[in-house]
């Protein structure tokens, strides 16, 4: 051992100790010994100059491949030894079998500052950095997680399927490589990174052809994570924040432009069910009601939560006074804390220490507010207030809370709880996820984040969440994340975002690409059953929409099944023969009054169908609007036909929901008229909303949401 790395030979020996298969090789000192090693291994062989200080042999032309006889080995040995420099230190010749295979991988280990040791697998060997097709998972991992990691590669089919005359990879053997690296990480905290590159698939079995182990100061991994609280403990701890019996509003103002006014207004405007205790130093009447001059006037035991809009300089004294009145939680909207420089960070630390001293749950500071629809509680310094529902929101950005709430108002798919985490001095996203997992009013968690101070804590909270309920997240700040310096290929591949993405997938969290997708995925989980598989049928009343939906299904990895014969025969009995008679099912205008509900039920009832994309809602209602808005209405029978069209589209929305619930399969309805017909309220998308479901603005968005359902269902099945 020399410097900060092990030699290739030492690296492979360490890998072999932990179950990573390595090529047959010998370390020798001179040309004669190299010849003997080659003869023992069998030609052809590879020769390399080997030393602890030699990390990048290819770049220095220190590798000779395909040496087929004694003369070639001797010549290569003499040439390589002559290339040694004083900076290389002690060197030797590494003679190894020539491993042939058409697929090269990279595998390795890095220690992430947030998530601790992580294993990596990627395609391309020395070309991995160019291909950027890699996947990460936090240690420890088991065989099933290792196999799932391989499947997360974009081009995983190059590994899992036969390739150019070679068999599919032995997934058990490949998984053992990753599990071996996981064991190594736990056994050797002084190993900073491992680079197995290339890892060649020889007749489908992985062989480590090169290896580099980088050493560093021993790291105590994994960092300890506190034992989780029980559901009962979590519900009791956060009850004062989300379900308070009474709220002290500190810093209430008579000026409608001040946060102290807005928060008090919103609590009253949206009908908070508990008692309110507005505190204003002057005792001014606000919104027609008197205020208290001091927290000491609050009746003891009648308020659990204080909403803080006072200047940060007085908040320590304020919280102490509130604690004396029985307040057990605080939402601190005040700014000027950690976001405001060194003085603010000191003030935030003081707030944290006080919260721990008082055993008080403190949300924020520098936060937007907290919502609990079961209590009609809108303790926010901004609008909107959403309808009640089963989505719980926690966000590091108050603006993103507003975005999600606006989508809830738009779609009617409601919210159970929502909180702006602010600076998260005490209560972090991980804490909120633990609570949402226990909350009986929540079916799915939706969160926005830019970073986490303790990755292992967040990962464990997310894992506990996804074991019970889905977690959808949106991540920002990727463009500004720094690229870490690294001596190995695996280290350079381990960007903050790649590692975060890998750990999120490992624990079953679903990463959405946009705000719209994030809300729609969460709304889908809140309103649709999980599918049993990927077998999808597209049902449409217009051909082009069906074709695009089919393309979207293929792009998302869903299985657009061949239409079963018995299902085709059943539909044949309902419509003229011009229908598509395939999947997508396009009735081609042959439907009658009752056909669409009947066909929806037939599709959902079929055992070979797992999910349905339902297109074409709103066509009849759109024509009804044209009738109603023109100069000929209501004469010429237009009133009757318009009413019929409107009823039919609403009926189709109801039929989709009923078939979905009856057969416990997701049916996702999509039409662009969700957004394009806002003036008259097309009864197709309006009907979907009235049925408590989300109407997607395009087939692509519906298919994307269905893929999220499938991914989570498959994660739970594993």
ABEGO torsion letter per residue (X at the ends): XBEABBBAAAAAAAAAAAGBBBBBBBBBABAAAAAAAAAAAEOBBBBBBBBAABABAAAAGABBBGBABAAAAAAAAAAAAAABBAAAEBBBBBBBBBBBBABBBBBBBBBBAAAEBBBBBBBGEAAAAAAGBBBBBBOBBBAAAAAAAAAABAAAAAAABBBGGBBBBBAAAAAAAAAAAAAAAAABAABABBBBOBBBBBGGBBBBABBBBBBBBBBBOBBBBBBBBBAAAAAAAAAAAABBABBBBBGBBABAABAAAAAAAAAAAAGBABBBBBBBAAGBBBGGBBBBABAAABBBGABABBBBABBAAAAAAAAAAAAAAGBABBBBABBGBAAAEAAAAAAAAAAAAAAAAAGBBBBOBGBAEBBBAAAGBBBBABOBBBBBBABBBBBABAAAAAAAAAAAAAAGBBBABBBBAEAGAABBAAAAAAAAAABAABABBBBBBABBABAAAAAAAAAAAAAABBBBBBBBGAAABBBBBBABAAAAABBAAAAAAAAAAAAGBBBBABAAAAAAAAAAAAABBBBABABBBBBBABAAAAAAAAAAAAAAGBBBBBBBAAAAAAAAAABBAABAGBOBBBAGGABBAAAAAAAAAAAAABAABABBBBBGBGAAAAAAAAAAABAAOABGGAAAAAAAAAAAAAAAAAAAAAAAAAAGBBBBBBBAAAAABAAAGBAAAAAAAAAGBBBBABAAAAAAAAAAAAAAAAAAAX
